[in-house]
Amino acid sequence: MEKRVQLEKTFKPQWIWAIALGSAIGWGCFILPTEWMAKAGPMGAIIGLSIGALLMMVIAVSYGVLIEKYPVSGGEFAYAYLGFGRKHAFICGWFLTLGYICIVALNASALALLGKFMLPAITDVMFLYEIGAWKVYLGEIIIATVALIIFAYFNIIGASISGKLQYVFCIILVAGVCLLTISMLLNPATDIGNLQPLFKPGIPALTGIIAIIAIAPWAYVGFDNIPQAAEEFNFPPKKAFKLIIYSLIVACILYAFMIIATAVATPWQQLVEGKPIWGTGDVISGTLGTIGALLLAISLCMGVFTGLNGFYVSSSRLMFAMGRAKVIPTAFSKLHPKYGTPYVGILFTCVMCLVAPWFGRPVLLWIVDMSATGVTIAYFYTCLTAYKLFKWKKTADFEEWMVSPAKKLIALIGALSGLTFLGLLLVPSSPSALGLESLIALVVWSMLGMIFYLYKRKEYHQIPKNTLDFYILGKALTEEDSTEIDPKSTPSVNLDA
């Protein structure tokens, strides 16, 4: 058996919290409040996002347990393997990889969008072509490219550097959102009455709320970056659950603050009907002037920077774990000879994302919408694995920590929540169903995954199970550790050891 490459334990608790929060609060918090209000009204959007956060906390219970017991890189990839074997691990890892890379690319493109609003003279330089009604300029491509290269460099030269930067960016982000909201509420030109009507007229309030709940896996994607970095914790893995909960609470508050800051400036229905390119930017700059626009720009930049940095961490660690398990080329498991970082995954993410700005933002949005499906699948796998691990009652066959009816029930609720989120995305009649373009992208990525799996299948399945246990989970499992050898709990599942 080959030596198992491992990452150094460098991440502090506050850095991990910042990775989770900063990854969740990206460009969407500052650009999408108008779109959310158009779906559900101000209060409907806030309630929907709050319920979504609560559901994510339910799902986080399963994450907390699995991180504590299996603190390895790979996160959901490792958990899917633990619960359902190598085929399911590949499926989970394949979709997650795309999701993480797309979010890196989308955050970089958000900088170009900010440039169009703040400094169009720099961004809108040298018109190239138009895709999906989006005019692509060389200026915006250069801005996104520079951001991608800079953050790839920061991640390569050290996990501690990226962790420190993430924490600083997060503090500035939280302070910026709080200052913006307080300034908008106290400004004499604003009125809290502009929040009326609280819900979108013409549809049941519940319909609007459900439409917002459906985006929760996307809105809060980022807390699941914590298990990707679990191998690098320099603190007890048991703390991970609290860090996840804290990040979700703060993320929910920041989303609510930006919705309120947008809605109090002018009657929100008028704002929505005007179909602004960036409603939040328009009302804040119109109310607070240059200072408000600058504060918004700084906050948005911090959100984008934390998203770029956080998902560079998660995508590279996921590919590192998959490379170590020989699911993808083993080059991804190599560490930088000087800095000890998984530099191949970082460079691969950077190169893939450098292509994205050339296709225009609408095309990228289609792919990102599709990638939300992969994140939801990962939530489902994690909760179902936790459900299989926990037992209703104690017997001589199970360890004491595994016997927890309450956690088993919570894991089941989390798995059902994951299925519900998946249904809201894929059922055509759902208020949050994926568009045709996103569904086509999903089919294409699924077919590519199938082709890649068939190509690697023989080599992948020739690896003995105890060897994969060692590569993926860090140890050879005993019978009572592994859920794969407990078919009694889920007799209908075909487990492929």
JOTA-V259344 format. One record per residue. N is the residue number from 1. RES is the residue in one letter. SS is DSSP state (a for helix, b for strand, c for the rest). BURIAL is + if it has 9 or more other ideal C-beta (glycine too) atoms within 8 Angstrom, else -. D_LAST is the distance of its C-alpha to the last C-alpha in Angstrom with 1 decimal. Layout:
# JOTA-V259344
n = <N:N>
res = <RES:RES>
ss = <SS:SS>
burial = <BURIAL:BURIAL>
d_last = <D_LAST:D_LAST>
This chain:
# JOTA-V259344
n = <1:2:3:4:5:6:7:8:9:10:11:12:13:14:15:16:17:18:19:20:21:22:23:24:25:26:27:28:29:30:31:32:33:34:35:36:37:38:39:40:41:42:43:44:45:46:47:48:49:50:51:52:53:54:55:56:57:58:59:60:61:62:63:64:65:66:67:68:69:70:71:72:73:74:75:76:77:78:79:80:81:82:83:84:85:86:87:88:89:90:91:92:93:94:95:96:97:98:99:100:101:102:103:104:105:106:107:108:109:110:111:112:113:114:115:116:117:118:119:120:121:122:123:124:125:126:127:128:129:130:131:132:133:134:135:136:137:138:139:140:141:142:143:144:145:146:147:148:149:150:151:152:153:154:155:156:157:158:159:160:161:162:163:164:165:166:167:168:169:170:171:172:173:174:175:176:177:178:179:180:181:182:183:184:185:186:187:188:189:190:191:192:193:194:195:196:197:198:199:200:201:202:203:204:205:206:207:208:209:210:211:212:213:214:215:216:217:218:219:220:221:222:223:224:225:226:227:228:229:230:231:232:233:234:235:236:237:238:239:240:241:242:243:244:245:246:247:248:249:250:251:252:253:254:255:256:257:258:259:260:261:262:263:264:265:266:267:268:269:270:271:272:273:274:275:276:277:278:279:280:281:282:283:284:285:286:287:288:289:290:291:292:293:294:295:296:297:298:299:300:301:302:303:304:305:306:307:308:309:310:311:312:313:314:315:316:317:318:319:320:321:322:323:324:325:326:327:328:329:330:331:332:333:334:335:336:337:338:339:340:341:342:343:344:345:346:347:348:349:350:351:352:353:354:355:356:357:358:359:360:361:362:363:364:365:366:367:368:369:370:371:372:373:374:375:376:377:378:379:380:381:382:383:384:385:386:387:388:389:390:391:392:393:394:395:396:397:398:399:400:401:402:403:404:405:406:407:408:409:410:411:412:413:414:415:416:417:418:419:420:421:422:423:424:425:426:427:428:429:430:431:432:433:434:435:436:437:438:439:440:441:442:443:444:445:446:447:448:449:450:451:452:453:454:455:456:457:458:459:460:461:462:463:464:465:466:467:468:469:470:471:472:473:474:475:476:477:478:479:480:481:482:483:484:485:486:487:488:489:490:491:492:493:494:495:496:497>
res = <M:E:K:R:V:Q:L:E:K:T:F:K:P:Q:W:I:W:A:I:A:L:G:S:A:I:G:W:G:C:F:I:L:P:T:E:W:M:A:K:A:G:P:M:G:A:I:I:G:L:S:I:G:A:L:L:M:M:V:I:A:V:S:Y:G:V:L:I:E:K:Y:P:V:S:G:G:E:F:A:Y:A:Y:L:G:F:G:R:K:H:A:F:I:C:G:W:F:L:T:L:G:Y:I:C:I:V:A:L:N:A:S:A:L:A:L:L:G:K:F:M:L:P:A:I:T:D:V:M:F:L:Y:E:I:G:A:W:K:V:Y:L:G:E:I:I:I:A:T:V:A:L:I:I:F:A:Y:F:N:I:I:G:A:S:I:S:G:K:L:Q:Y:V:F:C:I:I:L:V:A:G:V:C:L:L:T:I:S:M:L:L:N:P:A:T:D:I:G:N:L:Q:P:L:F:K:P:G:I:P:A:L:T:G:I:I:A:I:I:A:I:A:P:W:A:Y:V:G:F:D:N:I:P:Q:A:A:E:E:F:N:F:P:P:K:K:A:F:K:L:I:I:Y:S:L:I:V:A:C:I:L:Y:A:F:M:I:I:A:T:A:V:A:T:P:W:Q:Q:L:V:E:G:K:P:I:W:G:T:G:D:V:I:S:G:T:L:G:T:I:G:A:L:L:L:A:I:S:L:C:M:G:V:F:T:G:L:N:G:F:Y:V:S:S:S:R:L:M:F:A:M:G:R:A:K:V:I:P:T:A:F:S:K:L:H:P:K:Y:G:T:P:Y:V:G:I:L:F:T:C:V:M:C:L:V:A:P:W:F:G:R:P:V:L:L:W:I:V:D:M:S:A:T:G:V:T:I:A:Y:F:Y:T:C:L:T:A:Y:K:L:F:K:W:K:K:T:A:D:F:E:E:W:M:V:S:P:A:K:K:L:I:A:L:I:G:A:L:S:G:L:T:F:L:G:L:L:L:V:P:S:S:P:S:A:L:G:L:E:S:L:I:A:L:V:V:W:S:M:L:G:M:I:F:Y:L:Y:K:R:K:E:Y:H:Q:I:P:K:N:T:L:D:F:Y:I:L:G:K:A:L:T:E:E:D:S:T:E:I:D:P:K:S:T:P:S:V:N:L:D:A>
ss = <c:c:c:c:c:c:c:c:c:c:b:c:a:a:a:a:a:a:a:a:a:a:a:a:c:c:c:a:a:a:a:c:a:a:a:a:a:a:a:a:a:a:a:a:a:a:a:a:a:a:a:a:a:a:a:a:a:a:a:a:a:a:a:a:a:a:a:a:a:c:c:c:c:c:c:a:a:a:a:a:a:a:a:a:b:a:a:a:a:a:a:a:a:a:a:a:a:a:a:a:a:a:a:a:a:a:a:a:a:a:a:a:a:a:a:a:a:a:c:a:a:a:a:c:c:c:b:b:b:b:b:c:c:b:b:b:b:a:a:a:a:a:a:a:a:a:a:a:a:a:a:a:a:a:a:a:c:c:a:a:a:a:a:a:a:a:a:a:a:a:a:a:a:a:a:a:a:a:a:a:a:a:a:a:a:a:c:c:c:c:c:a:a:a:a:c:c:c:c:c:c:c:c:c:a:a:a:a:a:a:a:a:a:c:c:a:a:a:a:c:c:c:c:c:a:a:a:a:c:a:a:a:b:c:c:c:a:a:a:a:a:a:a:a:a:a:a:a:a:a:a:a:a:a:a:a:a:a:a:a:a:a:a:c:c:c:c:a:a:a:a:a:a:c:c:c:c:c:a:a:a:a:a:a:a:a:a:a:a:a:a:a:a:a:a:a:a:a:a:a:a:a:a:a:a:a:a:a:a:a:a:a:a:a:a:a:a:a:a:a:a:a:a:a:c:c:c:c:c:a:a:a:a:c:c:c:c:c:c:c:c:c:a:a:a:a:a:a:a:a:a:a:a:a:a:a:a:a:a:c:a:a:a:a:a:a:a:a:a:a:a:a:a:a:a:a:a:a:a:a:a:a:a:a:a:a:a:a:a:c:b:c:c:c:c:c:c:c:c:a:a:a:b:c:a:a:a:a:a:a:a:a:a:a:a:a:a:a:a:a:a:a:a:a:a:a:c:c:c:c:c:c:c:c:c:a:a:a:a:a:a:a:a:a:a:a:a:a:a:a:a:a:a:a:a:a:a:a:a:a:a:a:c:c:a:a:a:a:a:a:a:a:a:c:c:c:c:c:c:c:c:c:a:a:a:c:c:c:c:c:c:c:c:c:c:b:c>
burial = <-:-:-:-:-:-:+:-:-:+:+:+:-:-:+:+:+:+:+:+:+:+:+:+:+:+:+:-:+:+:+:-:+:+:-:+:+:-:+:+:+:+:+:+:+:+:+:+:+:+:+:+:+:-:+:+:+:+:+:+:+:+:+:+:+:+:+:+:-:+:+:+:+:+:+:+:+:+:+:+:+:+:+:+:+:+:+:+:+:+:+:+:+:+:+:+:+:+:+:+:+:+:+:+:+:+:+:+:+:+:+:+:+:+:+:+:+:-:-:+:-:+:+:+:-:-:-:-:-:-:+:-:-:+:-:+:+:-:+:+:+:-:+:+:+:-:+:+:+:-:+:+:-:+:+:+:-:+:+:-:+:+:+:+:+:+:+:-:+:+:-:+:+:+:-:+:+:+:+:+:+:-:+:+:+:-:+:-:-:+:-:-:-:+:+:-:-:-:+:+:-:-:-:-:+:-:+:+:+:+:+:+:+:+:+:+:+:+:+:+:+:+:+:+:+:+:+:+:+:+:+:+:+:-:-:-:+:-:+:+:+:-:+:+:+:+:+:+:+:+:+:+:-:+:+:+:+:+:+:+:+:+:+:+:+:-:-:+:-:-:+:+:-:-:-:-:-:+:+:+:+:+:+:+:+:-:+:+:-:-:-:+:+:-:+:+:+:+:+:+:+:+:+:+:+:+:+:+:+:+:+:+:+:+:+:+:+:+:+:+:+:+:+:+:+:+:+:-:-:-:-:+:+:+:+:+:-:-:-:+:+:+:+:+:+:+:+:+:+:+:-:+:+:+:-:+:+:-:+:+:+:+:+:+:+:+:+:+:+:+:+:+:+:+:+:+:+:+:+:+:+:+:+:+:+:+:+:+:+:+:+:-:-:-:-:-:-:+:-:-:-:+:+:+:+:-:+:+:-:+:+:+:+:+:+:-:+:+:+:-:+:+:+:+:+:+:-:-:-:+:+:+:+:+:-:-:-:+:+:-:+:+:-:-:+:-:-:-:+:-:-:+:+:-:-:+:-:-:-:+:-:-:+:-:-:-:+:+:+:+:+:+:+:-:-:-:+:-:-:-:-:+:+:+:-:-:-:-:-:-:-:-:-:-:-:-:->
d_last = <18.2:20.1:21.9:20.4:22.9:23.9:26.5:29.7:30.4:33.3:32.9:35.4:35.0:37.7:36.1:32.8:34.8:36.6:33.5:32.3:35.8:36.9:33.8:34.4:38.2:38.6:41.1:40.4:42.2:45.4:45.3:43.8:45.9:48.3:45.5:44.1:47.5:48.0:45.1:45.9:49.0:49.1:48.3:45.7:43.9:44.1:42.9:40.0:38.9:39.4:37.3:34.6:34.8:34.5:31.4:29.9:30.8:28.9:25.8:26.7:26.3:22.5:22.8:25.1:22.8:19.7:22.0:23.6:20.5:18.6:21.5:19.8:20.5:18.5:19.1:17.4:14.9:13.7:13.9:12.0:9.0:9.9:10.2:8.0:5.4:6.8:8.8:10.5:11.1:12.9:14.9:16.0:17.0:18.7:20.9:21.7:22.8:25.3:26.5:27.3:29.0:31.0:32.3:33.5:35.3:36.8:38.1:39.8:41.4:42.7:44.9:46.5:47.1:48.8:50.8:52.0:53.3:54.7:55.7:55.8:58.2:55.4:52.5:54.2:55.3:55.2:53.9:51.4:50.3:49.2:45.7:45.2:48.6:47.7:50.0:48.3:50.4:50.0:50.9:47.9:45.6:47.1:46.7:42.9:42.4:44.2:42.3:38.9:40.0:41.5:38.5:36.2:38.7:38.7:34.9:34.9:37.7:36.1:33.9:36.9:39.2:37.0:36.5:40.3:41.2:38.8:40.5:44.0:43.2:41.8:45.0:47.2:45.1:45.6:49.2:49.9:48.5:50.5:53.7:53.4:52.9:55.8:58.0:57.5:58.1:61.3:62.7:65.8:64.8:61.6:61.5:58.9:60.2:58.6:55.3:56.8:55.6:52.5:50.4:50.5:53.2:52.7:49.2:47.9:47.0:43.6:42.8:43.5:41.6:38.5:38.8:38.8:35.9:33.8:34.2:33.0:29.6:31.5:34.5:32.5:29.7:30.1:29.2:25.6:26.7:26.9:23.2:23.2:25.9:24.6:24.1:27.8:29.3:32.3:32.4:30.3:27.3:28.6:31.3:29.0:29.3:33.1:33.1:31.1:33.6:36.6:35.5:35.0:38.4:40.3:38.7:39.8:43.3:43.6:42.7:45.2:47.9:47.6:47.9:51.0:52.5:52.2:53.6:56.6:58.4:59.3:58.6:55.0:55.5:58.0:55.6:52.9:55.3:56.4:52.9:53.2:50.9:50.4:52.0:51.2:52.8:55.8:56.6:56.1:58.1:60.7:61.1:60.6:61.8:60.8:59.7:57.3:55.9:55.4:53.7:51.4:50.7:49.9:47.5:45.8:45.5:43.9:41.4:40.6:40.4:38.1:35.8:35.9:35.3:32.6:30.4:31.0:29.4:26.4:25.8:26.1:23.8:21.1:21.4:21.7:18.3:16.7:18.8:17.8:14.1:15.4:14.5:18.3:20.9:21.0:24.7:23.7:22.7:26.2:28.7:32.4:34.3:37.0:35.5:31.9:30.6:27.8:30.6:28.7:27.0:30.4:32.2:29.8:30.3:34.0:34.3:32.4:34.6:37.8:37.5:37.3:41.0:42.3:40.9:42.8:41.6:41.3:38.7:36.7:37.0:35.4:32.3:32.2:32.5:29.5:27.5:28.1:25.6:22.8:24.0:24.0:20.4:19.5:21.6:19.9:16.4:17.8:19.8:17.2:14.9:18.1:18.9:15.8:16.6:20.2:21.5:24.8:26.1:25.8:24.6:24.3:20.4:20.5:22.1:25.3:24.3:21.6:24.3:26.1:27.0:28.8:26.0:23.6:26.2:26.8:23.1:23.3:26.5:25.0:22.2:25.0:27.1:24.5:24.4:28.2:28.5:26.4:28.6:31.7:30.7:29.6:31.9:35.1:37.5:36.2:38.8:36.3:34.6:33.7:36.5:36.3:36.0:33.1:31.3:32.0:30.6:27.4:27.0:27.8:25.2:22.5:23.6:23.6:20.0:19.0:21.0:19.6:16.0:17.0:18.9:16.1:13.2:13.8:14.2:11.3:8.7:10.8:10.2:8.7:6.3:9.7:11.5:9.8:10.3:13.8:14.5:13.4:14.3:16.8:15.8:13.4:12.5:13.9:12.8:15.3:14.5:10.9:10.9:7.3:8.9:11.9:11.9:15.6:16.3:14.9:14.9:15.3:12.1:9.6:6.2:3.8:0.0>
